[in-house]
Amino acid sequence: MSQSTSNPALEAFRVPTITQPLHNSIPPELVPRFDPVYVAYYNAFSAGRLHTHEVPIEEFRKNPARYTIAYGRSAGPDIFRITEQKCPVNGGEITIRIFEPAPRPDQGQKKRIAYINFHGGGWVFGGLAYDHSFCKRLVHELDGGLVAFDVDYRLAPEHKFPIPVEDCWTAFNWVRSKATEFHLDLDRFVVGGVSAGGHISAVISHLCRNANIPLRLQLLTVPATDLHSTFTPHGEFDRENCPYESYREMEFTPALPTARMAYFHRAFLGVPRPAQSDEDWKISPIRAPNFQGLAPALVFTAELDPLRDEGEAYAAKLRAAGVSVEVNRMAGAPHIFAGLDEILVAGQQYNKKVVASLRELQG
């Protein structure tokens, strides 16, 4: 019987440990730039999960709660009354949620500011839950001087462009028709929204100017303003020709990686997107033919957001046309900072700045 000699290399062998970053994790090189509170929450609750755009839309619509996770939003203070009404739109009706303050005897017949909100979600996701707390906060902080209206416009891909935009323009005019019912000042209307809602608010502001309808402020928070320059007609990220460095810098960054924006482009506009026309500016308001005479703008961008540079480019076009503009770039903030006001300083600063700007309209 021969004596075998063990192979030292095999004796020393150990199964290697192979680690891969979690799906949808924050790129390591960007982690130090984010607010560490956001990093901790994102890693605890979101890293490793599918983004909602990675779920078939039919499955998502059946059970949104299965694929959605939410944290970091302040509940907002209680207010006097929250109701809903139906607004007729072309081909159906939509819901508008109405946030009212208690009547103030000392105000007499003083009319109120109307704030009309268009939620974010890439024209695909979102609804009246998104900004419910924010609308409550505005009504509370304006101490009887503001009524908020949150618009539940129809969503893509079931309702592609221009339906979401047209719904919101119809809703804006519906609110104007309710001025007597809600004691609104027709000369003190404000529109606002986050992301896709910022896009819609920018378009509505142009429509108001074109129709000679007074608008006192447009609140544009991380707005999408240029879908044409960043994506091919078939909705693919045009990395080489995109004029916005923030798209390349944040290509793989939660909560809005470039692939998610490309998905929104395809869902909202179809494949291919509508052929070039005079309506292009309603898709990409940065292409609007005239910026003069628009309502003053309060613009927020986020440092760690692919939409950062196009939002600031849009603000620059407003300023060049003589429009009063204030731009706030939120340091260390993700795209969704405005909805994280319970945990992020940037979200709390956002609330304070918006409230202060609305108070200036009270007169």
C-alpha positions in Angstrom: 0.0 0.0 0.0 1.5 3.2 -1.1 1.6 6.2 1.2 -0.1 9.4 -0.2 1.2 12.8 0.4 -1.3 15.6 1.0 -1.2 18.5 -1.4 -0.4 21.6 0.6 -2.2 23.9 -1.8 -5.4 21.9 -1.4 -4.9 21.8 2.4 -4.7 25.6 2.4 -7.7 26.0 0.1 -10.7 27.9 1.5 -13.9 28.7 -0.3 -13.5 32.3 -1.3 -15.9 34.9 0.1 -17.4 36.9 -2.8 -19.4 40.0 -2.0 -21.4 42.1 -4.4 -23.1 45.4 -3.7 -26.8 45.2 -2.9 -29.1 45.9 -5.8 -29.9 49.6 -6.0 -27.3 50.5 -3.4 -25.7 53.9 -3.3 -22.4 53.9 -5.4 -19.5 53.8 -2.9 -17.9 56.9 -4.3 -21.0 59.0 -3.6 -21.7 57.8 -0.1 -19.5 60.4 1.6 -21.4 63.2 -0.3 -24.8 62.2 1.0 -26.2 63.3 4.3 -25.3 60.4 6.5 -28.8 60.3 7.9 -30.1 59.5 4.4 -27.4 56.9 3.9 -28.3 55.1 7.2 -32.1 55.1 6.4 -31.6 54.1 2.8 -29.3 51.2 3.6 -31.6 50.0 6.4 -34.9 50.1 4.4 -34.3 50.5 0.6 -31.0 49.0 -0.5 -31.5 45.6 -2.1 -35.1 46.2 -3.0 -36.5 46.6 -6.5 -37.3 50.1 -7.6 -40.9 50.4 -8.5 -40.1 50.9 -12.2 -38.5 47.4 -12.1 -41.9 45.8 -11.4 -44.4 45.2 -14.2 -46.8 48.1 -14.0 -49.8 45.7 -14.1 -48.5 44.0 -11.0 -47.7 47.3 -9.3 -51.2 48.6 -9.9 -52.8 45.5 -8.4 -51.0 45.9 -5.1 -48.8 49.1 -4.7 -48.2 48.5 -1.0 -46.3 45.3 -1.9 -43.7 47.2 -3.8 -43.7 50.5 -2.0 -41.7 51.6 1.1 -42.0 54.9 2.7 -40.2 56.5 5.6 -39.1 59.9 6.8 -42.1 62.0 6.1 -43.4 64.2 8.9 -47.1 63.6 9.6 -47.9 67.3 9.5 -50.2 69.1 11.9 -54.0 68.7 12.1 -56.1 71.3 10.3 -59.7 72.4 10.3 -61.1 70.4 7.3 -60.0 68.0 4.6 -62.5 67.1 1.9 -62.5 65.8 -1.7 -64.4 66.9 -4.8 -64.6 65.5 -8.4 -63.3 67.6 -11.2 -64.6 66.8 -14.7 -61.8 66.3 -17.3 -61.8 65.2 -20.9 -62.9 61.5 -20.9 -63.6 61.2 -17.2 -63.1 62.9 -13.8 -60.3 63.2 -11.3 -60.3 63.8 -7.6 -59.1 67.0 -6.0 -58.3 66.9 -2.2 -59.0 70.2 -0.5 -57.3 71.4 2.7 -59.0 74.2 4.5 -58.1 76.3 7.5 -60.6 77.3 10.2 -62.3 80.7 9.6 -60.7 83.5 11.5 -63.1 86.1 12.8 -60.5 88.8 12.8 -59.8 88.3 9.1 -63.3 89.4 8.1 -63.7 88.9 4.4 -60.0 88.8 3.5 -59.5 86.4 0.7 -57.1 83.5 0.8 -54.1 82.3 -1.2 -54.8 79.2 -3.3 -52.0 76.7 -3.5 -52.5 74.0 -6.2 -50.2 71.0 -5.8 -49.2 68.5 -8.5 -47.5 65.4 -7.0 -44.4 63.7 -8.2 -43.8 60.1 -9.2 -42.5 60.3 -12.8 -46.1 60.8 -14.2 -46.5 57.0 -13.5 -46.6 56.7 -9.7 -47.8 58.8 -6.9 -51.2 60.1 -5.8 -52.9 62.0 -3.1 -50.9 60.3 -0.3 -47.6 61.8 -1.6 -48.1 65.4 -0.4 -51.0 65.1 2.0 -48.8 66.0 5.0 -47.1 68.9 3.1 -50.5 70.4 2.2 -51.6 70.2 5.8 -48.4 71.9 6.9 -48.9 74.8 4.5 -52.5 75.4 5.6 -51.5 75.2 9.3 -48.5 77.6 8.9 -50.4 80.2 6.9 -52.7 80.6 9.8 -56.0 80.8 8.0 -54.7 82.5 4.9 -54.3 79.6 2.5 -56.4 76.8 1.0 -54.4 73.9 -0.6 -55.7 71.8 -3.5 -54.0 68.5 -4.3 -54.7 67.2 -7.8 -55.0 63.5 -8.5 -54.3 63.6 -12.2 -54.4 60.5 -14.3 -51.2 58.6 -14.7 -49.1 57.1 -17.5 -48.6 54.6 -19.1 -52.4 54.2 -19.1 -52.8 57.9 -19.7 -49.8 59.2 -21.7 -48.9 62.7 -22.5 -50.7 65.1 -22.9 -53.4 63.7 -20.5 -51.6 64.4 -17.2 -50.8 67.9 -18.2 -54.2 68.6 -19.6 -55.8 67.2 -16.4 -53.8 69.6 -14.3 -54.6 72.6 -16.5 -58.3 71.7 -16.2 -57.9 71.3 -12.5 -56.2 74.7 -12.2 -59.1 76.4 -13.9 -61.6 74.3 -11.8 -60.1 75.7 -8.7 -60.4 79.2 -10.1 -64.1 78.5 -10.7 -64.4 77.7 -6.9 -63.0 81.0 -5.8 -66.3 82.1 -4.1 -66.9 78.8 -2.4 -63.4 78.7 -0.8 -63.0 82.5 -0.5 -59.9 82.6 -2.8 -58.1 85.6 -4.1 -57.9 85.1 -7.9 -54.8 87.3 -7.9 -52.9 85.1 -5.4 -52.7 81.7 -6.9 -49.6 79.5 -6.5 -48.7 76.2 -8.3 -46.1 73.8 -7.1 -44.9 70.2 -7.3 -41.9 67.9 -6.9 -40.1 66.3 -9.9 -42.9 65.4 -12.4 -45.1 67.8 -10.4 -42.4 70.5 -10.9 -42.6 69.8 -14.6 -46.3 70.2 -14.6 -46.1 73.4 -12.5 -43.7 74.9 -15.0 -46.0 74.1 -17.9 -49.0 75.5 -16.1 -47.1 78.7 -15.4 -46.6 79.2 -19.2 -50.2 78.5 -19.8 -51.3 81.1 -17.3 -49.0 83.7 -18.8 -50.3 82.8 -22.3 -53.9 83.1 -21.1 -53.3 86.3 -19.1 -54.3 84.5 -15.9 -52.6 85.9 -12.7 -50.1 83.6 -11.0 -48.1 84.8 -8.0 -45.6 82.0 -7.6 -44.4 78.8 -9.2 -42.8 76.3 -6.7 -40.5 74.1 -8.8 -38.9 71.4 -6.6 -36.3 69.1 -8.4 -38.3 69.7 -11.6 -37.9 67.7 -14.8 -37.6 70.3 -17.5 -35.9 68.7 -20.4 -36.8 65.2 -21.6 -35.7 65.8 -25.2 -32.0 66.5 -24.6 -31.2 63.7 -22.3 -33.0 60.8 -24.0 -33.3 59.4 -27.5 -36.7 59.4 -29.2 -37.0 55.8 -28.0 -36.4 56.7 -24.4 -32.8 55.5 -23.9 -30.3 57.6 -22.0 -28.2 59.6 -24.5 -25.1 59.6 -22.3 -22.8 61.1 -24.9 -25.0 64.0 -26.0 -26.8 64.8 -22.7 -25.9 68.4 -21.9 -26.3 67.9 -18.1 -23.3 66.5 -16.3 -25.4 65.6 -13.2 -27.0 62.8 -15.3 -23.6 61.2 -15.9 -22.4 61.9 -12.3 -25.5 60.4 -10.7 -26.3 57.7 -13.4 -26.6 54.9 -10.9 -27.7 56.9 -7.8 -30.8 56.3 -5.8 -33.5 57.4 -5.5 -33.6 58.4 -9.2 -31.0 56.5 -11.3 -31.0 57.4 -14.9 -32.6 54.1 -15.9 -35.6 55.1 -13.8 -35.9 58.4 -15.6 -35.6 56.6 -18.9 -38.5 54.3 -17.8 -40.6 57.4 -17.0 -39.8 58.9 -20.4 -41.0 55.8 -22.2 -44.1 55.4 -20.0 -45.1 59.1 -20.2 -44.4 59.7 -23.9 -44.6 56.3 -25.5 -42.0 54.7 -27.8 -41.1 56.6 -29.8 -42.0 59.8 -28.2 -44.3 62.2 -30.1 -42.9 63.6 -33.3 -41.4 67.0 -33.1 -44.1 69.7 -32.9 -45.0 73.1 -31.5 -46.1 71.2 -28.3 -42.6 70.1 -27.5 -42.3 72.7 -24.8 -45.1 71.0 -22.8 -42.8 67.9 -22.7 -39.6 69.9 -22.1 -40.6 73.4 -20.8 -37.0 74.5 -21.1 -37.8 74.6 -24.9 -40.7 77.1 -24.4 -40.5 79.9 -27.0 -41.0 82.7 -24.5 -40.0 83.0 -20.8 -40.9 86.7 -20.4 -43.7 87.6 -18.0 -43.8 84.3 -16.2 -44.7 84.1 -12.5 -41.8 84.5 -10.0 -40.2 81.1 -9.3 -38.9 79.4 -6.2 -36.6 76.6 -7.4 -35.1 73.8 -5.4 -32.5 71.4 -6.7 -30.7 68.5 -4.9 -26.9 68.1 -5.0 -27.1 64.4 -5.6 -29.9 64.3 -8.2 -29.5 63.7 -11.9 -32.1 66.5 -12.5 -30.0 69.0 -10.7 -28.4 70.7 -13.7 -31.5 70.9 -15.8 -33.4 72.4 -13.0 -30.8 75.1 -12.6 -30.6 75.6 -16.4 -34.3 76.2 -16.4 -33.9 78.7 -13.5 -31.2 80.5 -15.6 -33.6 80.8 -18.5 -36.2 82.3 -16.3 -33.7 84.8 -14.8 -32.4 85.7 -18.3 -35.9 86.7 -19.3 -36.3 89.0 -16.3 -38.3 86.6 -14.1 -37.7 86.9 -10.4 -36.1 83.6 -9.4 -34.6 82.1 -6.2 -32.6 78.9 -6.5 -31.8 76.7 -3.6 -29.4 73.7 -4.1 -29.8 71.4 -1.1 -26.4 70.1 -0.1 -26.0 66.4 0.4 -29.6 65.8 -0.6 -31.1 63.1 -2.7 -33.9 63.7 -5.3 -36.6 62.9 -2.7 -35.4 65.2 0.1 -38.6 67.2 0.2 -40.5 64.1 1.3 -38.0 63.3 4.1 -38.7 66.3 6.3 -38.9 64.2 9.4 -35.3 62.9 9.2 -33.4 65.3 6.9 -32.3 68.8 7.6 -32.7 69.6 3.9 -36.4 68.6 4.1 -37.0 70.8 7.2 -35.2 73.7 5.5 -37.4 73.2 2.5 -40.6 73.5 4.5 -39.4 76.6 6.2 -38.4 78.3 3.0 -41.7 77.5 1.2 -43.8 78.7 4.2 -41.8 81.9 4.4 -42.3 82.6 0.6 -46.0 82.0 0.9 -46.3 84.3 3.9 -44.8 87.1 1.8 -47.9 86.8 -0.4 -50.3 87.4 2.4 -49.8 91.1 2.4 
